Structure formats: structure tokens, C-alpha cells
Amino acid sequence: MRRRVALCALTATLGSAGTASAEPQWNVGALTGVCGRGADGSYWQDTCWYNGVRGDVLFGRSRYSDVSAGPFASITSAGFDDVRLGGGATLLLPVTQYLPLGLSLGGYARQEDDWDPGVSGWLFFGSRSYNFHSSYGIAAGLLLGVEHDLRDPGHNAIVVGVQIDGLVLALPFLFTYEWLRGNPDEDD
């Protein structure tokens, strides 16, 4: 008898569960900051500017306080001396409702003379909105990154910078375009 009651309770619980409605949220932003490059086992011999573009897609989030994860891809440069193509996985952890902590681990290929593989780790702390009306989520915050070359293990980079949302950077151009275009309903 107890088994039947337990089986009925389990069936009712599983049968009445609602469907999950978490939609993927994507973001593209510019990265900029100071980079310390090191060689021969040193972490900071040379200081340069670090710039790039990064995009990601996060799954499993249906509100601000949800944990989410997904892939990221980036194109960056340290001191405009190289090109770094990167990618990996991001885990977004809600520290507060509006300021989550993002942890990204992945790899990259650095092209200076030849392509050199490497591993990277990034820490993001800032605003990462959840958009209830669209799949694009605005993100802006502080970044701390470490990159380690696998071909030349003594070659490292430490990055301290910011991520600026791509939409924020595009808005002045969109406003200017709309202003120059004028109102299509006005008669000339």
C-alpha cells in the first residue's frame, strides 16, 4: 500500500511539473584594459594595452538570480603586436541580483609569427542584465584575465580591464543615422 501511495505521489509530482522557459541570452562587447606580458617565467615584464571583442551565449537563466552557463568567443590583441582567437565556457554566478560574477575558462591561439596555443581564465564582475523581452542581454563590468602560452610556457599575460557593451558603443551611431535620415512620415 505504501508503495502505491509513493508511486502515485511521484507520478503526480512529475506529471504536474511546469515547463522550463529559460531562453538563451547573448551579448557582444568590447574589452579594453592594461596588460602585463611576461616571458621566461616572469608575469609582468612589459606593460601594454589590451583590446578586443568578446561574445557569449548563456543558457539556463530565466531571471536575474539564476545561475547560467554557455560558450564564449573572442578576438583580442595585446599591444597590437598579435592576434588572439579565443573560446571556451562561461559560468555566471549571481552574487547579488544585479551584479553577478562570471568565470570563463578556455583556450586561445596567438598569432605573432606562428600560431601558438594557450589557455586562459577570466573573471568578470559587473552588470549582466536579463532581458525579459529579447534575447540580447546588456553586460558591462570589470575584467581580470590570465593567459598562459602552451608552446612557450614562460610566456604569460595578465589583463586588468573593463568590458563595455556593444550596444552602448553602437548607440551614438544609430542615433546619428536616424537623425540624418529624418522622419520618413514628414513631407519635404
MARBA-3410 file (N, C-alpha, C, O; in Angstrom, 1 decimal):
188
0.8,-1.2,0.0,0.0,0.0,0.0,0.9,1.3,0.0,0.6,2.2,-0.7 ~ 1.9,1.3,0.8,2.8,2.4,0.9,3.5,2.7,-0.5,3.7,3.8,-0.9 ~ 3.8,1.6,-1.1,4.4,1.7,-2.5,3.5,2.4,-3.5,3.9,3.2,-4.2 ~ 2.2,2.0,-3.4,1.2,2.6,-4.3,1.1,4.1,-4.0,1.0,4.9,-5.0 ~ 1.0,4.5,-2.8,0.9,5.9,-2.4,2.1,6.7,-2.8,2.0,7.8,-3.4
3.3,6.1,-2.6,4.5,6.7,-3.0,4.6,6.9,-4.5,5.0,7.9,-5.1 ~ 4.2,5.8,-5.3,4.2,5.8,-6.7,3.2,6.9,-7.3,3.5,7.6,-8.2 ~ 2.0,6.9,-6.7,1.0,8.0,-7.1,1.5,9.4,-6.8,1.3,10.3,-7.6 ~ 2.2,9.6,-5.6,2.7,10.9,-5.3,3.8,11.3,-6.3,3.9,12.4,-6.7 ~ 4.7,10.4,-6.6,5.8,10.6,-7.6,5.2,10.9,-8.9,5.7,11.9,-9.6
4.2,10.2,-9.4,3.6,10.4,-10.7,2.9,11.8,-10.7,3.0,12.5,-11.7 ~ 2.2,12.1,-9.7,1.5,13.4,-9.6,2.5,14.5,-9.6,2.3,15.6,-10.3 ~ 3.6,14.4,-8.9,4.7,15.4,-8.8,5.3,15.6,-10.2,5.5,16.8,-10.7 ~ 5.7,14.5,-10.8,6.4,14.6,-12.1,5.4,15.1,-13.2,5.8,15.8,-14.1 ~ 4.2,14.6,-13.1,3.2,15.0,-14.2,2.8,16.4,-14.1,2.3,17.0,-15.1
2.8,17.0,-12.9,2.4,18.4,-12.8,3.4,19.4,-12.8,3.2,20.6,-12.7 ~ 4.7,19.0,-13.1,5.8,20.0,-13.1,5.6,20.9,-14.4,5.3,20.4,-15.5 ~ 5.8,22.1,-14.2,5.7,23.1,-15.3,6.9,23.0,-16.2,8.0,22.4,-15.9 ~ 6.8,23.5,-17.4,7.9,23.5,-18.3,8.9,24.7,-18.1,8.4,25.8,-17.7 ~ 10.1,24.4,-18.3,11.1,25.5,-18.1,11.1,26.4,-19.3,10.9,26.0,-20.5
11.2,27.7,-19.1,11.1,28.6,-20.2,12.4,29.5,-20.3,12.3,30.7,-20.7 ~ 13.5,29.0,-19.8,14.7,29.8,-19.9,15.2,29.9,-21.4,15.5,28.9,-22.0 ~ 15.3,31.1,-21.9,15.7,31.3,-23.2,17.2,31.7,-23.2,17.6,32.4,-22.3 ~ 18.0,31.4,-24.2,19.4,31.8,-24.3,19.5,33.3,-24.4,18.6,34.0,-25.0 ~ 20.4,33.9,-23.7,20.7,35.3,-23.8,22.1,35.5,-24.3,23.1,34.9,-23.8
22.3,36.4,-25.3,23.6,36.6,-25.9,24.0,38.0,-25.7,23.2,38.9,-25.4 ~ 25.3,38.2,-25.8,25.9,39.5,-25.6,27.2,39.7,-26.4,27.9,38.7,-26.6 ~ 27.5,40.9,-26.9,28.7,41.2,-27.6,29.2,42.5,-26.9,28.5,43.4,-26.7 ~ 30.5,42.5,-26.6,31.1,43.7,-26.0,32.5,43.9,-26.4,33.2,43.0,-26.9 ~ 33.0,45.1,-26.1,34.4,45.5,-26.3,35.2,45.3,-25.0,34.7,45.6,-24.0
36.4,44.7,-25.1,37.3,44.6,-24.0,38.4,45.6,-24.2,39.0,45.8,-25.2 ~ 38.8,46.3,-23.1,39.9,47.2,-23.1,40.5,47.3,-21.7,39.8,47.2,-20.7 ~ 41.8,47.4,-21.7,42.5,47.5,-20.4,44.0,47.4,-20.5,44.6,47.5,-21.6 ~ 44.6,47.3,-19.4,46.1,47.2,-19.3,46.5,45.8,-19.2,45.9,44.9,-18.5 ~ 47.6,45.4,-19.9,48.1,44.1,-20.0,49.5,44.0,-19.6,50.3,44.8,-20.0
49.8,43.1,-18.7,51.2,42.8,-18.4,51.7,41.6,-19.0,51.1,40.5,-18.8 ~ 52.7,41.7,-19.9,53.2,40.5,-20.6,54.5,40.1,-19.9,55.3,40.9,-19.5 ~ 54.7,38.8,-19.9,55.9,38.3,-19.3,56.5,37.1,-20.1,55.7,36.4,-20.8 ~ 57.8,36.9,-20.0,58.5,35.8,-20.7,59.4,35.2,-19.7,59.8,35.9,-18.6 ~ 59.9,34.1,-20.0,60.9,33.4,-19.1,60.4,33.2,-17.7,61.2,33.4,-16.8
59.1,32.9,-17.5,58.6,32.6,-16.2,58.1,33.9,-15.5,57.5,33.7,-14.4 ~ 58.4,35.1,-16.0,58.0,36.3,-15.3,56.6,36.6,-15.8,56.2,36.4,-16.9 ~ 55.8,37.2,-14.9,54.4,37.5,-15.2,54.2,39.0,-15.7,53.3,39.2,-16.4 ~ 55.1,39.9,-15.4,54.9,41.3,-15.8,56.2,42.0,-16.1,56.8,42.6,-15.2 ~ 56.7,41.8,-17.3,58.0,42.5,-17.7,57.6,43.7,-18.6,58.4,44.7,-18.6
56.5,43.7,-19.3,56.2,44.7,-20.2,54.7,45.1,-20.1,53.9,44.2,-19.9 ~ 54.4,46.3,-20.1,53.0,46.8,-20.0,52.5,47.3,-21.3,53.2,48.0,-22.0 ~ 51.3,46.9,-21.7,50.8,47.3,-23.0,49.3,47.4,-22.9,48.7,47.1,-21.8 ~ 48.6,47.8,-23.9,47.2,48.0,-24.0,46.6,46.7,-24.5,47.2,46.1,-25.5 ~ 45.5,46.3,-24.0,44.8,45.0,-24.4,43.4,45.4,-24.9,42.7,46.1,-24.2
43.1,45.0,-26.1,41.8,45.4,-26.7,41.2,44.1,-27.4,42.0,43.2,-27.8 ~ 39.9,44.2,-27.6,39.3,43.1,-28.3,37.8,43.1,-28.3,37.2,44.1,-27.8 ~ 37.2,42.1,-28.8,35.8,41.9,-28.9,35.5,40.5,-28.4,36.2,39.6,-28.6 ~ 34.4,40.4,-27.6,34.0,39.2,-27.0,32.5,39.0,-27.1,31.7,39.9,-26.9 ~ 32.1,37.8,-27.4,30.7,37.5,-27.5,30.4,36.2,-26.7,31.2,35.3,-26.7
29.2,36.1,-26.1,28.8,34.8,-25.5,27.3,34.6,-25.6,26.6,35.5,-25.9 ~ 27.0,33.4,-25.3,25.6,33.0,-25.2,25.4,32.2,-23.9,26.2,31.2,-23.6 ~ 24.5,32.6,-23.0,24.3,32.0,-21.7,22.9,31.2,-21.7,21.9,31.8,-22.2 ~ 22.9,30.0,-21.3,21.7,29.2,-21.2,21.3,28.9,-19.8,22.1,29.0,-18.8 ~ 20.0,28.7,-19.5,19.5,28.3,-18.2,19.1,29.4,-17.3,18.9,29.2,-16.1
19.0,30.6,-17.8,18.7,31.8,-17.0,17.3,32.3,-17.4,17.0,32.5,-18.5 ~ 16.4,32.4,-16.4,15.1,33.0,-16.6,14.8,34.2,-15.8,13.7,34.7,-15.9 ~ 15.8,34.6,-14.9,15.7,35.8,-14.1,17.1,36.2,-13.7,18.0,35.4,-13.9 ~ 17.2,37.3,-13.0,18.5,37.8,-12.6,19.2,36.9,-11.7,20.5,36.8,-11.7 ~ 18.5,36.2,-10.8,19.2,35.4,-9.8,19.5,34.0,-10.2,19.9,33.2,-9.3
19.4,33.6,-11.4,19.7,32.3,-11.9,21.2,32.1,-12.3,21.8,33.0,-12.8 ~ 21.7,30.9,-12.0,23.0,30.5,-12.5,22.8,30.1,-13.9,21.8,29.5,-14.3 ~ 23.8,30.5,-14.8,23.7,30.1,-16.2,25.1,29.8,-16.7,26.1,30.2,-16.1 ~ 25.2,29.1,-17.8,26.4,28.7,-18.5,26.3,28.7,-20.0,25.2,28.6,-20.5 ~ 27.4,28.9,-20.6,27.4,28.8,-22.1,28.8,29.1,-22.7,29.7,29.4,-22.0
28.9,29.1,-24.0,30.1,29.3,-24.7,30.4,30.8,-24.9,29.5,31.6,-24.9 ~ 31.7,31.1,-25.1,32.2,32.4,-25.5,33.2,32.3,-26.6,33.8,31.3,-26.7 ~ 33.3,33.4,-27.3,34.4,33.5,-28.4,34.9,34.9,-28.3,34.2,35.9,-28.0 ~ 36.2,35.1,-28.6,36.8,36.4,-28.5,37.9,36.6,-29.6,38.5,35.6,-30.0 ~ 38.1,37.8,-30.0,39.2,38.2,-30.8,39.9,39.4,-30.1,39.3,40.4,-29.9
41.2,39.2,-29.7,41.8,40.2,-28.9,43.3,40.4,-29.4,43.7,39.7,-30.3 ~ 43.9,41.5,-28.9,45.3,41.8,-29.2,45.9,42.4,-27.9,45.4,43.2,-27.2 ~ 47.2,42.0,-27.7,48.0,42.5,-26.6,49.0,43.5,-27.2,50.0,43.0,-27.8 ~ 48.8,44.7,-27.0,49.8,45.7,-27.5,49.8,45.9,-29.0,50.7,46.4,-29.6 ~ 48.7,45.4,-29.7,48.6,45.5,-31.2,49.8,44.7,-31.8,50.1,45.0,-33.0
50.4,43.8,-31.1,51.6,43.0,-31.6,51.1,41.7,-32.1,51.9,41.0,-32.8 ~ 49.9,41.2,-31.8,49.5,39.9,-32.1,48.0,39.9,-32.3,47.3,40.9,-32.0 ~ 47.5,38.7,-32.7,46.0,38.5,-32.7,45.8,37.2,-31.9,46.5,36.2,-32.1 ~ 44.8,37.2,-31.1,44.4,36.1,-30.2,43.0,35.7,-30.5,42.1,36.5,-30.3 ~ 42.8,34.5,-31.0,41.4,34.0,-31.2,41.2,33.0,-30.1,41.9,32.0,-29.9
40.1,33.3,-29.3,39.8,32.5,-28.1,38.4,32.0,-28.0,37.5,32.5,-28.8 ~ 38.2,31.0,-27.2,36.9,30.5,-26.9,36.9,29.6,-25.7,38.0,29.2,-25.2 ~ 35.7,29.3,-25.2,35.7,28.4,-24.1,34.3,28.5,-23.5,33.3,28.7,-24.2 ~ 34.2,28.2,-22.2,32.9,28.2,-21.5,32.9,29.2,-20.4,33.9,29.6,-19.7 ~ 31.7,29.8,-20.1,31.4,30.8,-19.1,30.4,30.3,-18.1,29.4,29.7,-18.5
30.6,30.5,-16.9,29.7,30.2,-15.8,29.3,31.5,-15.1,30.2,32.2,-14.6 ~ 28.1,31.9,-15.1,27.6,33.1,-14.5,27.0,32.8,-13.1,26.0,32.1,-13.0 ~ 27.5,33.3,-12.0,27.1,33.1,-10.7,26.5,34.4,-10.1,27.2,35.4,-10.0 ~ 25.2,34.4,-9.7,24.6,35.6,-9.1,25.2,35.9,-7.7,24.8,35.2,-6.7 ~ 26.0,36.9,-7.5,26.5,37.3,-6.2,25.4,38.2,-5.6,25.0,38.0,-4.4
25.0,39.2,-6.3,23.8,40.0,-5.9,22.8,39.9,-7.1,23.2,39.3,-8.2 ~ 21.7,40.5,-7.0,20.7,40.4,-8.0,21.1,41.0,-9.3,20.9,40.5,-10.4 ~ 21.9,42.1,-9.2,22.2,42.8,-10.5,23.7,42.8,-10.8,24.2,43.3,-11.8 ~ 24.5,42.2,-9.9,26.0,42.2,-10.1,26.5,40.7,-10.0,26.9,40.3,-8.9 ~ 26.4,40.0,-11.1,26.9,38.6,-11.0,28.4,38.5,-11.2,29.1,39.5,-11.6
28.9,37.4,-10.9,30.3,37.0,-11.1,30.4,36.0,-12.2,29.7,35.0,-12.2 ~ 31.2,36.3,-13.2,31.4,35.4,-14.4,32.7,34.8,-14.4,33.7,35.5,-14.2 ~ 32.8,33.5,-14.5,34.1,32.8,-14.6,34.1,32.1,-15.9,33.3,31.3,-16.3 ~ 35.2,32.4,-16.7,35.4,31.9,-18.0,36.7,31.1,-18.1,37.7,31.7,-17.7 ~ 36.7,29.9,-18.6,37.9,29.1,-18.9,37.9,28.7,-20.3,36.8,28.3,-20.8
39.0,28.7,-20.9,39.1,28.3,-22.3,40.5,28.3,-22.8,41.5,28.2,-22.1 ~ 40.6,28.3,-24.2,41.8,28.3,-24.8,41.9,29.4,-25.8,40.9,30.1,-26.1 ~ 43.1,29.6,-26.4,43.3,30.6,-27.4,44.4,30.2,-28.3,45.2,29.4,-28.0 ~ 44.4,30.8,-29.5,45.5,30.7,-30.4,46.1,32.1,-30.7,45.3,33.0,-31.1 ~ 47.4,32.3,-30.4,48.0,33.6,-30.5,48.9,33.6,-31.8,49.7,32.7,-32.0
48.6,34.5,-32.7,49.4,34.6,-33.9,50.3,35.9,-33.8,49.8,37.0,-34.0 ~ 51.6,35.6,-33.7,52.6,36.7,-33.8,53.4,36.4,-35.0,53.3,37.2,-36.0 ~ 54.2,35.4,-34.9,54.9,34.9,-36.1,54.3,33.6,-36.6,54.0,33.5,-37.8 ~ 54.1,32.7,-35.6,53.4,31.5,-35.9,52.2,31.4,-34.9,52.0,32.3,-34.0 ~ 51.3,30.4,-35.1,50.2,30.3,-34.2,50.6,29.5,-33.0,51.2,28.4,-33.2
50.4,30.0,-31.8,50.8,29.4,-30.6,49.6,29.2,-29.8,48.8,30.1,-29.5 ~ 49.3,27.9,-29.3,48.2,27.7,-28.4,48.4,28.1,-27.0,49.5,28.2,-26.5 ~ 47.3,28.4,-26.3,47.4,28.8,-24.9,46.1,28.5,-24.2,45.0,28.2,-24.8 ~ 46.1,28.7,-22.9,44.9,28.5,-22.0,44.7,29.9,-21.3,45.6,30.6,-21.1 ~ 43.4,30.1,-21.0,43.1,31.4,-20.4,42.0,31.2,-19.4,41.2,30.3,-19.4
42.0,32.1,-18.4,40.9,32.2,-17.4,40.6,33.7,-17.2,41.4,34.5,-17.1 ~ 39.3,33.9,-17.1,38.8,35.3,-17.0,37.8,35.4,-15.8,37.0,34.4,-15.6 ~ 37.8,36.5,-15.1,36.8,36.8,-14.1,36.2,38.1,-14.4,36.8,39.1,-14.6 ~ 34.8,38.1,-14.4,34.0,39.2,-14.8,33.2,39.6,-13.5,32.6,38.7,-12.9 ~ 33.1,40.9,-13.2,32.2,41.3,-12.1,31.6,42.6,-12.6,32.3,43.6,-12.8
30.3,42.6,-12.7,29.6,43.8,-13.2,28.2,43.5,-13.4,27.6,42.5,-12.9 ~ 27.6,44.3,-14.2,26.1,44.2,-14.5,26.0,43.3,-15.7,26.6,43.4,-16.8 ~ 25.1,42.3,-15.6,24.7,41.4,-16.6,23.2,41.3,-16.6,22.6,40.4,-15.9 ~ 22.5,42.1,-17.4,21.1,42.1,-17.3,20.4,40.8,-17.9,21.1,40.1,-18.6 ~ 19.2,40.6,-17.5,18.4,39.6,-18.1,17.3,40.3,-18.8,16.5,41.0,-18.2
17.2,40.1,-20.1,16.2,40.8,-20.9,15.0,39.9,-21.0,15.0,38.8,-21.6 ~ 13.9,40.4,-20.5,12.6,39.6,-20.5,11.9,39.7,-21.8,10.9,39.0,-22.0 ~ 12.3,40.6,-22.7,11.6,40.9,-24.0,12.4,40.6,-25.2,11.9,40.6,-26.3 ~ 13.7,40.2,-25.0,14.6,40.0,-26.2,15.6,39.0,-25.8,15.8,38.7,-24.6 ~ 16.4,38.5,-26.7,17.5,37.5,-26.4,18.8,38.2,-26.1,19.8,37.6,-25.8
18.9,39.6,-26.3,20.1,40.3,-26.1,20.1,40.8,-24.6,19.2,41.5,-24.2 ~ 21.2,40.5,-23.9,21.4,41.0,-22.5,22.6,41.9,-22.4,23.6,41.6,-22.9 ~ 22.4,43.1,-21.9,23.5,44.1,-21.8,24.4,43.7,-20.6,24.0,43.2,-19.6 ~ 25.7,43.8,-20.9,26.7,43.5,-19.9,27.8,44.5,-19.9,28.3,45.0,-21.0 ~ 28.3,44.9,-18.7,29.4,45.8,-18.6,30.0,45.6,-17.2,29.2,45.5,-16.2
31.3,45.6,-17.1,31.9,45.4,-15.8,33.4,45.3,-15.9,34.0,45.6,-16.9 ~ 34.0,44.9,-14.8,35.4,44.8,-14.6,35.9,43.4,-15.0,35.2,42.4,-14.8 ~ 37.1,43.3,-15.6,37.7,42.0,-16.0,39.0,41.8,-15.4,39.8,42.8,-15.2 ~ 39.3,40.6,-15.1,40.7,40.2,-14.7,40.9,38.9,-15.5,40.2,37.9,-15.4 ~ 42.0,38.9,-16.3,42.3,37.7,-17.1,43.7,37.3,-17.0,44.6,38.1,-16.7
43.9,36.0,-17.2,45.3,35.4,-17.2,45.4,34.5,-18.4,44.5,33.7,-18.6 ~ 46.4,34.7,-19.2,46.6,33.8,-20.4,48.0,33.2,-20.2,49.0,33.9,-19.9 ~ 48.1,31.9,-20.6,49.4,31.2,-20.4,49.6,30.4,-21.7,48.8,29.6,-22.2 ~ 50.8,30.7,-22.4,51.1,30.1,-23.6,51.6,28.7,-23.4,52.3,28.4,-22.5 ~ 51.1,27.7,-24.2,51.4,26.3,-24.0,52.7,25.9,-24.8,53.4,25.0,-24.4
52.9,26.6,-25.9,54.1,26.3,-26.7,55.4,26.8,-26.0,56.4,26.2,-26.0 ~ 55.3,28.1,-25.5,56.4,28.7,-24.8,55.9,28.9,-23.4,55.3,30.0,-23.1 ~ 56.0,27.9,-22.5,55.4,28.0,-21.1,55.8,29.3,-20.3,55.2,29.6,-19.3 ~ 56.9,29.9,-20.7,57.3,31.1,-20.0,56.6,32.4,-20.4,56.8,33.4,-19.8 ~ 55.8,32.3,-21.4,55.1,33.5,-22.0,53.7,33.6,-21.3,52.9,32.7,-21.5
53.5,34.7,-20.6,52.2,34.9,-19.9,51.7,36.3,-20.1,52.4,37.1,-20.6 ~ 50.4,36.4,-19.9,49.8,37.8,-19.9,48.8,37.9,-18.8,48.0,36.9,-18.5 ~ 48.8,39.0,-18.1,47.8,39.3,-17.1,47.0,40.6,-17.6,47.7,41.6,-17.9 ~ 45.7,40.5,-17.6,44.9,41.6,-18.1,44.0,42.2,-17.0,43.3,41.4,-16.3 ~ 44.0,43.5,-16.8,43.1,44.2,-15.9,42.4,45.2,-16.8,43.0,46.1,-17.3
41.0,45.0,-16.9,40.3,45.9,-17.8,38.8,46.0,-17.5,38.4,45.6,-16.5 ~ 38.1,46.5,-18.6,36.7,46.6,-18.5,36.1,46.0,-19.7,36.7,45.9,-20.8 ~ 34.8,45.6,-19.6,34.0,45.1,-20.7,32.9,46.2,-20.9,32.2,46.5,-20.0 ~ 32.8,46.7,-22.1,31.8,47.7,-22.5,30.8,47.1,-23.4,31.3,46.5,-24.5 ~ 29.6,47.2,-23.2,28.6,46.5,-24.0,28.6,47.1,-25.4,28.7,48.3,-25.6
28.4,46.2,-26.4,28.5,46.6,-27.8,27.3,47.6,-28.2,27.5,48.4,-29.0 ~ 26.2,47.4,-27.6,25.0,48.3,-27.8,25.3,49.7,-27.4,24.9,50.6,-28.0 ~ 25.9,49.8,-26.2,26.3,51.2,-25.7,27.2,51.9,-26.7,27.1,53.1,-26.9 ~ 28.2,51.1,-27.3,29.1,51.7,-28.3,28.4,52.0,-29.6,28.8,53.0,-30.3 ~ 27.4,51.3,-29.9,26.7,51.5,-31.2,25.6,52.6,-31.2,25.3,53.2,-32.2
25.1,52.9,-30.0,24.0,53.9,-29.9,24.3,55.2,-30.5,23.4,55.8,-31.2 ~ 25.5,55.9,-30.3,25.7,57.2,-30.9,25.6,57.1,-32.5,25.1,58.0,-33.1 ~ 26.1,56.0,-33.0,26.0,55.9,-34.5,24.6,55.6,-34.9,24.1,56.1,-36.0 ~ 23.8,54.9,-34.2,22.4,54.6,-34.5,21.6,55.9,-34.4,20.7,56.2,-35.3 ~ 21.8,56.7,-33.3,21.1,58.0,-33.2,21.5,59.0,-34.3,20.6,59.6,-34.9
22.8,59.0,-34.7,23.2,59.9,-35.8,22.6,59.5,-37.1,22.1,60.3,-37.9 ~ 22.5,58.2,-37.4,21.9,57.7,-38.6,20.4,58.1,-38.7,19.9,58.6,-39.7 ~ 19.7,57.9,-37.6,18.3,58.2,-37.5,18.1,59.7,-37.7,17.1,60.1,-38.3 ~ 18.9,60.5,-37.1,18.8,61.9,-37.2,19.0,62.4,-38.6,18.3,63.2,-39.1 ~ 20.1,61.9,-39.3,20.4,62.2,-40.7,19.3,61.7,-41.6,19.0,62.4,-42.6
18.7,60.6,-41.3,17.7,60.0,-42.2,16.4,60.8,-42.1,15.7,61.0,-43.1 ~ 16.2,61.4,-40.9,14.9,62.2,-40.7,13.7,61.3,-40.5,13.8,60.1,-40.6 ~ 12.6,61.9,-40.3,11.4,61.3,-40.1,10.8,60.9,-41.4,10.5,61.7,-42.3 ~ 10.5,59.6,-41.7,10.0,59.2,-43.0,8.6,59.6,-43.2,8.1,59.6,-44.4 ~ 7.9,60.0,-42.2,6.5,60.5,-42.3,6.3,61.9,-42.7,5.3,62.4,-43.1
7.5,62.7,-42.6,7.4,64.1,-42.9,7.4,64.3,-44.4,8.2,63.6,-45.1 ~ 6.6,65.3,-44.9,6.7,65.6,-46.3,7.7,66.7,-46.5,7.9,67.6,-45.7 ~ 8.5,66.6,-47.6,9.5,67.6,-47.9,9.0,68.7,-48.6,9.8,69.6,-49.0
END
